Amino acid sequence: MTISEVAKLYNISADTLRYYERIGLIPAIQKNSSGNRDYTEDDIYWVDFAVCMRSAGLPIEMLIEYLTLYKQGPDTAATRKQLLIEQRDILAENIAEMNATLERLNTKIANYGNITKKVNKLSVKN
């Protein structure tokens, strides 16, 4: 796949893909005979992983560390797993905080229904 096809597939810019490659967030992409990036299925896997993790708020530095460890081979599996566990726990905490905030907003919004009813009752009495 071309860079524009991959960018369109993930709704990100080609510049973002080049940046991810430059900083090591995704592996170096091979270029075809014309000098254009040619994404393989394996490359797409890494783009998908990076986009998914970034959309969940995982830090770029952690993802780069994960990829660096991955390239070092199976001896780093335990360390990679621990990185993912730590990030999962942080993400779970963030989700819990966001759910609590959502519930609070829902309660506030529901209370506006009560305020509107009170205002309408006052208007009818006047």
Chimera marker file (.cmm) of the C-alpha trace (Angstrom):
<marker_set name="trace">
<marker id="1" x="0.000" y="0.000" z="0.000" r="1" g="1" b="0" radius="0.5"/>
<marker id="2" x="1.099" y="3.557" z="-0.595" r="1" g="1" b="0" radius="0.5"/>
<marker id="3" x="1.463" y="6.097" z="2.160" r="1" g="1" b="0" radius="0.5"/>
<marker id="4" x="-1.645" y="7.942" z="0.972" r="1" g="1" b="0" radius="0.5"/>
<marker id="5" x="-3.680" y="4.721" z="1.063" r="1" g="1" b="0" radius="0.5"/>
<marker id="6" x="-2.502" y="3.943" z="4.596" r="1" g="1" b="0" radius="0.5"/>
<marker id="7" x="-3.139" y="7.519" z="5.707" r="1" g="1" b="0" radius="0.5"/>
<marker id="8" x="-6.665" y="7.366" z="4.320" r="1" g="1" b="0" radius="0.5"/>
<marker id="9" x="-7.287" y="3.948" z="5.890" r="1" g="1" b="0" radius="0.5"/>
<marker id="10" x="-6.414" y="5.269" z="9.372" r="1" g="1" b="0" radius="0.5"/>
<marker id="11" x="-7.673" y="8.820" z="8.892" r="1" g="1" b="0" radius="0.5"/>
<marker id="12" x="-4.276" y="10.317" z="9.658" r="1" g="1" b="0" radius="0.5"/>
<marker id="13" x="-1.948" y="12.394" z="7.534" r="1" g="1" b="0" radius="0.5"/>
<marker id="14" x="0.980" y="11.112" z="5.510" r="1" g="1" b="0" radius="0.5"/>
<marker id="15" x="3.109" y="13.488" z="7.580" r="1" g="1" b="0" radius="0.5"/>
<marker id="16" x="2.007" y="11.658" z="10.736" r="1" g="1" b="0" radius="0.5"/>
<marker id="17" x="3.038" y="8.343" z="9.203" r="1" g="1" b="0" radius="0.5"/>
<marker id="18" x="6.438" y="9.763" z="8.233" r="1" g="1" b="0" radius="0.5"/>
<marker id="19" x="6.826" y="11.164" z="11.749" r="1" g="1" b="0" radius="0.5"/>
<marker id="20" x="5.934" y="7.819" z="13.345" r="1" g="1" b="0" radius="0.5"/>
<marker id="21" x="8.547" y="6.172" z="11.149" r="1" g="1" b="0" radius="0.5"/>
<marker id="22" x="11.192" y="8.826" z="11.825" r="1" g="1" b="0" radius="0.5"/>
<marker id="23" x="10.878" y="8.578" z="15.616" r="1" g="1" b="0" radius="0.5"/>
<marker id="24" x="10.747" y="4.773" z="15.612" r="1" g="1" b="0" radius="0.5"/>
<marker id="25" x="7.099" y="4.365" z="16.540" r="1" g="1" b="0" radius="0.5"/>
<marker id="26" x="6.707" y="2.123" z="13.499" r="1" g="1" b="0" radius="0.5"/>
<marker id="27" x="9.493" y="0.207" z="11.764" r="1" g="1" b="0" radius="0.5"/>
<marker id="28" x="11.248" y="1.701" z="8.744" r="1" g="1" b="0" radius="0.5"/>
<marker id="29" x="9.092" y="1.253" z="5.665" r="1" g="1" b="0" radius="0.5"/>
<marker id="30" x="10.729" y="-0.221" z="2.582" r="1" g="1" b="0" radius="0.5"/>
<marker id="31" x="10.609" y="1.846" z="-0.570" r="1" g="1" b="0" radius="0.5"/>
<marker id="32" x="9.727" y="0.600" z="-4.022" r="1" g="1" b="0" radius="0.5"/>
<marker id="33" x="11.824" y="1.132" z="-7.157" r="1" g="1" b="0" radius="0.5"/>
<marker id="34" x="10.330" y="4.606" z="-7.541" r="1" g="1" b="0" radius="0.5"/>
<marker id="35" x="11.463" y="5.561" z="-4.046" r="1" g="1" b="0" radius="0.5"/>
<marker id="36" x="7.950" y="5.608" z="-2.576" r="1" g="1" b="0" radius="0.5"/>
<marker id="37" x="7.064" y="3.901" z="0.684" r="1" g="1" b="0" radius="0.5"/>
<marker id="38" x="5.480" y="0.504" z="0.117" r="1" g="1" b="0" radius="0.5"/>
<marker id="39" x="3.596" y="-0.672" z="3.209" r="1" g="1" b="0" radius="0.5"/>
<marker id="40" x="3.405" y="-4.428" z="3.741" r="1" g="1" b="0" radius="0.5"/>
<marker id="41" x="0.856" y="-6.284" z="5.873" r="1" g="1" b="0" radius="0.5"/>
<marker id="42" x="3.395" y="-6.338" z="8.702" r="1" g="1" b="0" radius="0.5"/>
<marker id="43" x="3.871" y="-2.568" z="8.387" r="1" g="1" b="0" radius="0.5"/>
<marker id="44" x="0.098" y="-2.094" z="8.472" r="1" g="1" b="0" radius="0.5"/>
<marker id="45" x="-0.024" y="-4.122" z="11.691" r="1" g="1" b="0" radius="0.5"/>
<marker id="46" x="2.419" y="-1.695" z="13.322" r="1" g="1" b="0" radius="0.5"/>
<marker id="47" x="0.571" y="1.353" z="12.018" r="1" g="1" b="0" radius="0.5"/>
<marker id="48" x="-2.678" y="-0.090" z="13.356" r="1" g="1" b="0" radius="0.5"/>
<marker id="49" x="-1.056" y="-0.784" z="16.720" r="1" g="1" b="0" radius="0.5"/>
<marker id="50" x="0.449" y="2.714" z="16.927" r="1" g="1" b="0" radius="0.5"/>
<marker id="51" x="-2.763" y="4.491" z="15.925" r="1" g="1" b="0" radius="0.5"/>
<marker id="52" x="-4.842" y="2.411" z="18.337" r="1" g="1" b="0" radius="0.5"/>
<marker id="53" x="-2.480" y="2.932" z="21.259" r="1" g="1" b="0" radius="0.5"/>
<marker id="54" x="-2.073" y="6.646" z="20.570" r="1" g="1" b="0" radius="0.5"/>
<marker id="55" x="-5.845" y="7.133" z="20.351" r="1" g="1" b="0" radius="0.5"/>
<marker id="56" x="-6.064" y="5.511" z="23.789" r="1" g="1" b="0" radius="0.5"/>
<marker id="57" x="-3.556" y="8.053" z="25.082" r="1" g="1" b="0" radius="0.5"/>
<marker id="58" x="-0.510" y="5.835" z="25.498" r="1" g="1" b="0" radius="0.5"/>
<marker id="59" x="2.696" y="7.876" z="25.444" r="1" g="1" b="0" radius="0.5"/>
<marker id="60" x="4.866" y="7.845" z="22.339" r="1" g="1" b="0" radius="0.5"/>
<marker id="61" x="7.969" y="7.162" z="24.444" r="1" g="1" b="0" radius="0.5"/>
<marker id="62" x="6.468" y="3.964" z="25.859" r="1" g="1" b="0" radius="0.5"/>
<marker id="63" x="5.446" y="2.756" z="22.406" r="1" g="1" b="0" radius="0.5"/>
<marker id="64" x="8.916" y="3.438" z="21.035" r="1" g="1" b="0" radius="0.5"/>
<marker id="65" x="10.397" y="1.498" z="23.943" r="1" g="1" b="0" radius="0.5"/>
<marker id="66" x="7.998" y="-1.372" z="23.210" r="1" g="1" b="0" radius="0.5"/>
<marker id="67" x="8.995" y="-1.487" z="19.527" r="1" g="1" b="0" radius="0.5"/>
<marker id="68" x="12.688" y="-1.287" z="20.416" r="1" g="1" b="0" radius="0.5"/>
<marker id="69" x="12.286" y="-4.244" z="22.767" r="1" g="1" b="0" radius="0.5"/>
<marker id="70" x="10.269" y="-6.145" z="20.156" r="1" g="1" b="0" radius="0.5"/>
<marker id="71" x="13.113" y="-5.773" z="17.668" r="1" g="1" b="0" radius="0.5"/>
<marker id="72" x="15.493" y="-7.294" z="20.233" r="1" g="1" b="0" radius="0.5"/>
<marker id="73" x="13.610" y="-10.575" z="20.078" r="1" g="1" b="0" radius="0.5"/>
<marker id="74" x="11.728" y="-13.008" z="22.291" r="1" g="1" b="0" radius="0.5"/>
<marker id="75" x="14.032" y="-12.543" z="25.290" r="1" g="1" b="0" radius="0.5"/>
<marker id="76" x="12.274" y="-9.203" z="25.897" r="1" g="1" b="0" radius="0.5"/>
<marker id="77" x="8.758" y="-10.684" z="25.979" r="1" g="1" b="0" radius="0.5"/>
<marker id="78" x="8.373" y="-10.403" z="29.763" r="1" g="1" b="0" radius="0.5"/>
<marker id="79" x="9.480" y="-6.764" z="29.743" r="1" g="1" b="0" radius="0.5"/>
<marker id="80" x="7.135" y="-5.948" z="26.850" r="1" g="1" b="0" radius="0.5"/>
<marker id="81" x="4.264" y="-7.643" z="28.632" r="1" g="1" b="0" radius="0.5"/>
<marker id="82" x="4.966" y="-5.639" z="31.785" r="1" g="1" b="0" radius="0.5"/>
<marker id="83" x="4.951" y="-2.392" z="29.776" r="1" g="1" b="0" radius="0.5"/>
<marker id="84" x="1.560" y="-3.289" z="28.343" r="1" g="1" b="0" radius="0.5"/>
<marker id="85" x="0.192" y="-4.259" z="31.768" r="1" g="1" b="0" radius="0.5"/>
<marker id="86" x="1.311" y="-0.936" z="33.247" r="1" g="1" b="0" radius="0.5"/>
<marker id="87" x="-0.285" y="1.002" z="30.406" r="1" g="1" b="0" radius="0.5"/>
<marker id="88" x="-3.482" y="-1.049" z="30.647" r="1" g="1" b="0" radius="0.5"/>
<marker id="89" x="-3.739" y="-0.230" z="34.349" r="1" g="1" b="0" radius="0.5"/>
<marker id="90" x="-3.240" y="3.487" z="33.672" r="1" g="1" b="0" radius="0.5"/>
<marker id="91" x="-5.827" y="3.370" z="30.901" r="1" g="1" b="0" radius="0.5"/>
<marker id="92" x="-8.304" y="1.568" z="33.174" r="1" g="1" b="0" radius="0.5"/>
<marker id="93" x="-7.851" y="4.283" z="35.811" r="1" g="1" b="0" radius="0.5"/>
<marker id="94" x="-8.407" y="6.977" z="33.194" r="1" g="1" b="0" radius="0.5"/>
<marker id="95" x="-11.553" y="5.246" z="31.963" r="1" g="1" b="0" radius="0.5"/>
<marker id="96" x="-12.890" y="4.995" z="35.525" r="1" g="1" b="0" radius="0.5"/>
<marker id="97" x="-12.236" y="8.713" z="36.058" r="1" g="1" b="0" radius="0.5"/>
<marker id="98" x="-13.906" y="9.573" z="32.767" r="1" g="1" b="0" radius="0.5"/>
<marker id="99" x="-16.923" y="7.394" z="33.620" r="1" g="1" b="0" radius="0.5"/>
<marker id="100" x="-17.254" y="9.171" z="36.975" r="1" g="1" b="0" radius="0.5"/>
<marker id="101" x="-17.097" y="12.537" z="35.192" r="1" g="1" b="0" radius="0.5"/>
<marker id="102" x="-19.678" y="11.366" z="32.661" r="1" g="1" b="0" radius="0.5"/>
<marker id="103" x="-21.999" y="10.284" z="35.459" r="1" g="1" b="0" radius="0.5"/>
<marker id="104" x="-21.597" y="13.649" z="37.174" r="1" g="1" b="0" radius="0.5"/>
<marker id="105" x="-22.388" y="15.473" z="33.928" r="1" g="1" b="0" radius="0.5"/>
<marker id="106" x="-25.429" y="13.269" z="33.359" r="1" g="1" b="0" radius="0.5"/>
<marker id="107" x="-26.668" y="14.101" z="36.857" r="1" g="1" b="0" radius="0.5"/>
<marker id="108" x="-26.138" y="17.828" z="36.284" r="1" g="1" b="0" radius="0.5"/>
<marker id="109" x="-27.957" y="17.661" z="32.952" r="1" g="1" b="0" radius="0.5"/>
<marker id="110" x="-30.852" y="15.739" z="34.515" r="1" g="1" b="0" radius="0.5"/>
<marker id="111" x="-31.132" y="18.398" z="37.215" r="1" g="1" b="0" radius="0.5"/>
<marker id="112" x="-31.735" y="21.007" z="34.534" r="1" g="1" b="0" radius="0.5"/>
<marker id="113" x="-35.014" y="19.239" z="33.815" r="1" g="1" b="0" radius="0.5"/>
<marker id="114" x="-36.044" y="19.959" z="37.410" r="1" g="1" b="0" radius="0.5"/>
<marker id="115" x="-34.959" y="23.602" z="37.125" r="1" g="1" b="0" radius="0.5"/>
<marker id="116" x="-36.973" y="24.038" z="33.931" r="1" g="1" b="0" radius="0.5"/>
<marker id="117" x="-40.073" y="22.588" z="35.617" r="1" g="1" b="0" radius="0.5"/>
<marker id="118" x="-39.682" y="24.978" z="38.568" r="1" g="1" b="0" radius="0.5"/>
<marker id="119" x="-39.266" y="27.980" z="36.241" r="1" g="1" b="0" radius="0.5"/>
<marker id="120" x="-42.354" y="26.952" z="34.270" r="1" g="1" b="0" radius="0.5"/>
<marker id="121" x="-44.396" y="26.610" z="37.481" r="1" g="1" b="0" radius="0.5"/>
<marker id="122" x="-43.318" y="30.085" z="38.569" r="1" g="1" b="0" radius="0.5"/>
<marker id="123" x="-44.257" y="31.540" z="35.188" r="1" g="1" b="0" radius="0.5"/>
<marker id="124" x="-47.737" y="29.985" z="35.364" r="1" g="1" b="0" radius="0.5"/>
<marker id="125" x="-48.340" y="31.400" z="38.859" r="1" g="1" b="0" radius="0.5"/>
<marker id="126" x="-47.424" y="34.949" z="37.781" r="1" g="1" b="0" radius="0.5"/>
<link id1="1" id2="2" r="1" g="1" b="0" radius="0.2"/>
<link id1="2" id2="3" r="1" g="1" b="0" radius="0.2"/>
<link id1="3" id2="4" r="1" g="1" b="0" radius="0.2"/>
<link id1="4" id2="5" r="1" g="1" b="0" radius="0.2"/>
<link id1="5" id2="6" r="1" g="1" b="0" radius="0.2"/>
<link id1="6" id2="7" r="1" g="1" b="0" radius="0.2"/>
<link id1="7" id2="8" r="1" g="1" b="0" radius="0.2"/>
<link id1="8" id2="9" r="1" g="1" b="0" radius="0.2"/>
<link id1="9" id2="10" r="1" g="1" b="0" radius="0.2"/>
<link id1="10" id2="11" r="1" g="1" b="0" radius="0.2"/>
<link id1="11" id2="12" r="1" g="1" b="0" radius="0.2"/>
<link id1="12" id2="13" r="1" g="1" b="0" radius="0.2"/>
<link id1="13" id2="14" r="1" g="1" b="0" radius="0.2"/>
<link id1="14" id2="15" r="1" g="1" b="0" radius="0.2"/>
<link id1="15" id2="16" r="1" g="1" b="0" radius="0.2"/>
<link id1="16" id2="17" r="1" g="1" b="0" radius="0.2"/>
<link id1="17" id2="18" r="1" g="1" b="0" radius="0.2"/>
<link id1="18" id2="19" r="1" g="1" b="0" radius="0.2"/>
<link id1="19" id2="20" r="1" g="1" b="0" radius="0.2"/>
<link id1="20" id2="21" r="1" g="1" b="0" radius="0.2"/>
<link id1="21" id2="22" r="1" g="1" b="0" radius="0.2"/>
<link id1="22" id2="23" r="1" g="1" b="0" radius="0.2"/>
<link id1="23" id2="24" r="1" g="1" b="0" radius="0.2"/>
<link id1="24" id2="25" r="1" g="1" b="0" radius="0.2"/>
<link id1="25" id2="26" r="1" g="1" b="0" radius="0.2"/>
<link id1="26" id2="27" r="1" g="1" b="0" radius="0.2"/>
<link id1="27" id2="28" r="1" g="1" b="0" radius="0.2"/>
<link id1="28" id2="29" r="1" g="1" b="0" radius="0.2"/>
<link id1="29" id2="30" r="1" g="1" b="0" radius="0.2"/>
<link id1="30" id2="31" r="1" g="1" b="0" radius="0.2"/>
<link id1="31" id2="32" r="1" g="1" b="0" radius="0.2"/>
<link id1="32" id2="33" r="1" g="1" b="0" radius="0.2"/>
<link id1="33" id2="34" r="1" g="1" b="0" radius="0.2"/>
<link id1="34" id2="35" r="1" g="1" b="0" radius="0.2"/>
<link id1="35" id2="36" r="1" g="1" b="0" radius="0.2"/>
<link id1="36" id2="37" r="1" g="1" b="0" radius="0.2"/>
<link id1="37" id2="38" r="1" g="1" b="0" radius="0.2"/>
<link id1="38" id2="39" r="1" g="1" b="0" radius="0.2"/>
<link id1="39" id2="40" r="1" g="1" b="0" radius="0.2"/>
<link id1="40" id2="41" r="1" g="1" b="0" radius="0.2"/>
<link id1="41" id2="42" r="1" g="1" b="0" radius="0.2"/>
<link id1="42" id2="43" r="1" g="1" b="0" radius="0.2"/>
<link id1="43" id2="44" r="1" g="1" b="0" radius="0.2"/>
<link id1="44" id2="45" r="1" g="1" b="0" radius="0.2"/>
<link id1="45" id2="46" r="1" g="1" b="0" radius="0.2"/>
<link id1="46" id2="47" r="1" g="1" b="0" radius="0.2"/>
<link id1="47" id2="48" r="1" g="1" b="0" radius="0.2"/>
<link id1="48" id2="49" r="1" g="1" b="0" radius="0.2"/>
<link id1="49" id2="50" r="1" g="1" b="0" radius="0.2"/>
<link id1="50" id2="51" r="1" g="1" b="0" radius="0.2"/>
<link id1="51" id2="52" r="1" g="1" b="0" radius="0.2"/>
<link id1="52" id2="53" r="1" g="1" b="0" radius="0.2"/>
<link id1="53" id2="54" r="1" g="1" b="0" radius="0.2"/>
<link id1="54" id2="55" r="1" g="1" b="0" radius="0.2"/>
<link id1="55" id2="56" r="1" g="1" b="0" radius="0.2"/>
<link id1="56" id2="57" r="1" g="1" b="0" radius="0.2"/>
<link id1="57" id2="58" r="1" g="1" b="0" radius="0.2"/>
<link id1="58" id2="59" r="1" g="1" b="0" radius="0.2"/>
<link id1="59" id2="60" r="1" g="1" b="0" radius="0.2"/>
<link id1="60" id2="61" r="1" g="1" b="0" radius="0.2"/>
<link id1="61" id2="62" r="1" g="1" b="0" radius="0.2"/>
<link id1="62" id2="63" r="1" g="1" b="0" radius="0.2"/>
<link id1="63" id2="64" r="1" g="1" b="0" radius="0.2"/>
<link id1="64" id2="65" r="1" g="1" b="0" radius="0.2"/>
<link id1="65" id2="66" r="1" g="1" b="0" radius="0.2"/>
<link id1="66" id2="67" r="1" g="1" b="0" radius="0.2"/>
<link id1="67" id2="68" r="1" g="1" b="0" radius="0.2"/>
<link id1="68" id2="69" r="1" g="1" b="0" radius="0.2"/>
<link id1="69" id2="70" r="1" g="1" b="0" radius="0.2"/>
<link id1="70" id2="71" r="1" g="1" b="0" radius="0.2"/>
<link id1="71" id2="72" r="1" g="1" b="0" radius="0.2"/>
<link id1="72" id2="73" r="1" g="1" b="0" radius="0.2"/>
<link id1="73" id2="74" r="1" g="1" b="0" radius="0.2"/>
<link id1="74" id2="75" r="1" g="1" b="0" radius="0.2"/>
<link id1="75" id2="76" r="1" g="1" b="0" radius="0.2"/>
<link id1="76" id2="77" r="1" g="1" b="0" radius="0.2"/>
<link id1="77" id2="78" r="1" g="1" b="0" radius="0.2"/>
<link id1="78" id2="79" r="1" g="1" b="0" radius="0.2"/>
<link id1="79" id2="80" r="1" g="1" b="0" radius="0.2"/>
<link id1="80" id2="81" r="1" g="1" b="0" radius="0.2"/>
<link id1="81" id2="82" r="1" g="1" b="0" radius="0.2"/>
<link id1="82" id2="83" r="1" g="1" b="0" radius="0.2"/>
<link id1="83" id2="84" r="1" g="1" b="0" radius="0.2"/>
<link id1="84" id2="85" r="1" g="1" b="0" radius="0.2"/>
<link id1="85" id2="86" r="1" g="1" b="0" radius="0.2"/>
<link id1="86" id2="87" r="1" g="1" b="0" radius="0.2"/>
<link id1="87" id2="88" r="1" g="1" b="0" radius="0.2"/>
<link id1="88" id2="89" r="1" g="1" b="0" radius="0.2"/>
<link id1="89" id2="90" r="1" g="1" b="0" radius="0.2"/>
<link id1="90" id2="91" r="1" g="1" b="0" radius="0.2"/>
<link id1="91" id2="92" r="1" g="1" b="0" radius="0.2"/>
<link id1="92" id2="93" r="1" g="1" b="0" radius="0.2"/>
<link id1="93" id2="94" r="1" g="1" b="0" radius="0.2"/>
<link id1="94" id2="95" r="1" g="1" b="0" radius="0.2"/>
<link id1="95" id2="96" r="1" g="1" b="0" radius="0.2"/>
<link id1="96" id2="97" r="1" g="1" b="0" radius="0.2"/>
<link id1="97" id2="98" r="1" g="1" b="0" radius="0.2"/>
<link id1="98" id2="99" r="1" g="1" b="0" radius="0.2"/>
<link id1="99" id2="100" r="1" g="1" b="0" radius="0.2"/>
<link id1="100" id2="101" r="1" g="1" b="0" radius="0.2"/>
<link id1="101" id2="102" r="1" g="1" b="0" radius="0.2"/>
<link id1="102" id2="103" r="1" g="1" b="0" radius="0.2"/>
<link id1="103" id2="104" r="1" g="1" b="0" radius="0.2"/>
<link id1="104" id2="105" r="1" g="1" b="0" radius="0.2"/>
<link id1="105" id2="106" r="1" g="1" b="0" radius="0.2"/>
<link id1="106" id2="107" r="1" g="1" b="0" radius="0.2"/>
<link id1="107" id2="108" r="1" g="1" b="0" radius="0.2"/>
<link id1="108" id2="109" r="1" g="1" b="0" radius="0.2"/>
<link id1="109" id2="110" r="1" g="1" b="0" radius="0.2"/>
<link id1="110" id2="111" r="1" g="1" b="0" radius="0.2"/>
<link id1="111" id2="112" r="1" g="1" b="0" radius="0.2"/>
<link id1="112" id2="113" r="1" g="1" b="0" radius="0.2"/>
<link id1="113" id2="114" r="1" g="1" b="0" radius="0.2"/>
<link id1="114" id2="115" r="1" g="1" b="0" radius="0.2"/>
<link id1="115" id2="116" r="1" g="1" b="0" radius="0.2"/>
<link id1="116" id2="117" r="1" g="1" b="0" radius="0.2"/>
<link id1="117" id2="118" r="1" g="1" b="0" radius="0.2"/>
<link id1="118" id2="119" r="1" g="1" b="0" radius="0.2"/>
<link id1="119" id2="120" r="1" g="1" b="0" radius="0.2"/>
<link id1="120" id2="121" r="1" g="1" b="0" radius="0.2"/>
<link id1="121" id2="122" r="1" g="1" b="0" radius="0.2"/>
<link id1="122" id2="123" r="1" g="1" b="0" radius="0.2"/>
<link id1="123" id2="124" r="1" g="1" b="0" radius="0.2"/>
<link id1="124" id2="125" r="1" g="1" b="0" radius="0.2"/>
<link id1="125" id2="126" r="1" g="1" b="0" radius="0.2"/>
</marker_set>
